[in-house]
């Protein structure tokens, strides 16, 4: 069995018993920037880094190739919110973790009984970056702690306040 691409439990394989090909693989990088209005007449653009990397590809699921398309629809739905590395040819491809962003199913072929015989799937992943605590969230937490008995008991002057007090001459 030759696994061409793997993302967590999802494998794209080419073997005698199962064929799930990867087609139209795309990725890229783009600059992340902010534009501010400057009243002096010169527009300012601040480059703040790179946008999150995206990886997209498509595949075909066919009963004749050893895969039940209806099972794949339910399986992909269960993977939203999960992050795994994307493995291509046995090596990590792209960022450490990729999160499933969307799966679009199209070109469904049905038999006379309404059973799905084959379908195409367009799969999109985006680089996963864990959420960090912002300065505002830290201040909010400190303010909520200050109103508690534990917050009052642990209240103390800052190092700068202590230094300023030492510099004040005695009368």
Secondary structure per residue as TSV (DSSP state, phi and psi in degrees):
chain	resnum	aa	ss	phi	psi
A	1	X	-	360.0	128.0
A	2	X	E	-106.9	109.4
A	3	X	E	-86.7	118.2
A	4	X	E	-88.2	-42.5
A	5	X	E	-139.0	143.1
A	6	X	E	-141.1	138.3
A	7	X	E	-134.9	103.0
A	8	X	T	58.0	-128.7
A	9	X	T	-80.0	-5.8
A	10	X	E	-90.5	121.1
A	11	X	E	-118.6	142.6
A	12	X	E	-113.0	110.9
A	13	X	E	-124.3	157.8
A	14	X	E	-131.9	110.1
A	15	X	-	-148.6	170.0
A	16	X	S	-60.9	-30.4
A	17	X	S	-95.9	-13.6
A	18	X	-	-154.6	134.9
A	19	X	B	-130.1	114.5
A	20	X	-	-131.1	90.4
A	21	X	-	-79.8	155.7
A	22	X	-	-105.6	128.8
A	23	X	E	-129.8	156.8
A	24	X	E	55.5	42.6
A	25	X	E	-67.9	125.0
A	26	X	E	-134.8	149.6
A	27	X	E	-157.5	172.6
A	28	X	E	178.0	178.4
A	29	X	-	-127.5	147.4
A	30	X	-	-142.3	150.1
A	31	X	E	-77.8	140.4
A	32	X	E	-102.7	123.4
A	33	X	E	-143.3	158.3
A	34	X	E	-122.3	140.0
A	35	X	E	-111.6	130.1
A	36	X	E	-114.8	150.5
A	37	X	-	-88.4	120.2
A	38	X	-	-103.8	126.5
A	39	X	T	-74.1	-10.9
A	40	X	T	-80.2	-1.8
A	41	X	S	103.7	-10.5
A	42	X	-	-108.3	119.3
A	43	X	-	-67.9	139.1
A	44	X	E	-110.1	137.5
A	45	X	E	-124.2	123.9
A	46	X	E	-104.6	120.6
A	47	X	E	-85.7	123.3
A	48	X	E	-111.0	9.8
A	49	X	E	127.3	-148.8
A	50	X	E	-109.8	146.5
A	51	X	-	-66.8	161.9
A	52	X	-	-63.8	137.0
A	53	X	-	-72.4	139.7
A	54	X	E	-116.9	146.4
A	55	X	E	-130.0	131.5
A	56	X	E	-132.9	145.7
A	57	X	E	-159.4	172.5
A	58	X	E	-129.1	163.4
A	59	X	E	-150.8	172.6
A	60	X	E	-127.5	131.5
A	61	X	E	-107.7	127.1
A	62	X	E	-136.4	136.6
A	63	X	G	-60.3	-39.7
A	64	X	G	-63.9	-19.4
A	65	X	G	-102.6	14.9
A	66	X	T	89.2	16.2
A	67	X	-	-131.4	132.8
A	68	X	-	-89.2	111.8
A	69	X	H	-58.1	-39.5
A	70	X	H	-65.3	-33.8
A	71	X	H	-67.4	-38.3
A	72	X	H	-65.4	-36.0
A	73	X	H	-59.9	-50.1
A	74	X	H	-65.5	-38.8
A	75	X	H	-65.3	-44.2
A	76	X	H	-63.1	-39.3
A	77	X	H	-59.1	-36.6
A	78	X	T	-71.3	-10.8
A	79	X	T	-98.2	2.6
A	80	X	T	-67.4	138.7
A	81	X	T	86.8	1.3
A	82	X	-	-104.1	152.0
A	83	X	E	-129.0	134.9
A	84	X	E	-146.5	159.0
A	85	X	-	-71.0	150.9
A	86	X	E	-97.1	122.0
A	87	X	E	-108.1	125.9
A	88	X	E	-125.2	121.5
A	89	X	T	55.4	39.0
A	90	X	T	79.9	1.6
A	91	X	E	-126.6	149.1
A	92	X	E	-62.1	135.5
A	93	X	-	-119.4	117.3
A	94	X	S	87.6	-158.3
A	95	X	S	-64.6	170.2
A	96	X	S	-57.5	-43.4
A	97	X	-	-130.6	138.4
A	98	X	E	-120.8	139.1
A	99	X	E	-111.8	139.5
A	100	X	E	-67.6	125.4
A	101	X	E	-102.7	-44.1
A	102	X	E	-158.7	152.8
A	103	X	E	-136.7	120.8
A	104	X	E	-115.0	125.9
A	105	X	E	-102.3	133.8
A	106	X	E	-146.3	173.6
A	107	X	E	55.7	41.1
A	108	X	E	-70.7	127.2
A	109	X	E	-106.8	126.0
A	110	X	E	-111.0	151.3
A	111	X	-	-89.8	-176.1
A	112	X	T	-65.7	-17.2
A	113	X	T	-97.1	0.6
A	114	X	S	88.4	8.1
A	115	X	-	-79.4	136.9
A	116	X	E	-76.7	119.1
A	117	X	E	-89.2	-36.5
A	118	X	E	-157.8	159.7
A	119	X	E	-162.6	158.2
A	120	X	E	-100.4	149.5
A	121	X	E	-132.3	129.4
A	122	X	E	-104.8	119.3
A	123	X	E	-115.9	132.3
A	124	X	E	-126.0	133.1
A	125	X	E	-120.9	154.6
A	126	X	E	-134.3	144.9
A	127	X	E	-52.7	134.7
A	128	X	-	-101.1	125.4
A	129	X	-	-123.2	119.2
A	130	X	-	-59.1	144.7
A	131	X	-	-69.3	136.4
A	132	X	-	-108.1	161.6
A	133	X	-	-80.3	127.8
A	134	X	-	-83.1	166.2
A	135	X	H	-59.9	-42.0
A	136	X	H	-61.2	-40.3
A	137	X	H	-66.1	-37.4
A	138	X	H	-65.9	-44.4
A	139	X	H	-61.8	-42.0
A	140	X	H	-59.9	-43.2
A	141	X	H	-65.4	-41.9
A	142	X	H	-64.4	-40.3
A	143	X	H	-66.4	-38.1
A	144	X	H	-71.3	-32.7
A	145	X	H	-69.1	-32.6
A	146	X	H	-65.0	-26.9
A	147	X	T	-83.6	0.2
A	148	X	S	-102.2	163.9
A	149	X	H	-61.7	-40.0
A	150	X	H	-64.2	-39.3
A	151	X	H	-66.6	-40.0
A	152	X	H	-68.0	-38.1
A	153	X	H	-70.0	-30.1
A	154	X	T	-95.3	4.2
A	155	X	-	-67.4	134.5
A	156	X	-	-154.1	155.9
A	157	X	-	-68.9	151.2
A	158	X	-	-74.8	168.3
A	159	X	H	-60.2	-38.9
A	160	X	H	-65.7	-40.3
A	161	X	H	-66.0	-39.4
A	162	X	H	-63.8	-43.5
A	163	X	H	-64.8	-39.8
A	164	X	H	-65.3	-37.4
A	165	X	H	-67.3	-38.5
A	166	X	H	-65.3	-30.8
A	167	X	H	-78.6	-15.8
A	168	X	S	-73.0	124.3
A	169	X	-	-69.8	144.5
A	170	X	-	-76.5	150.0
A	171	X	-	-98.6	360.0
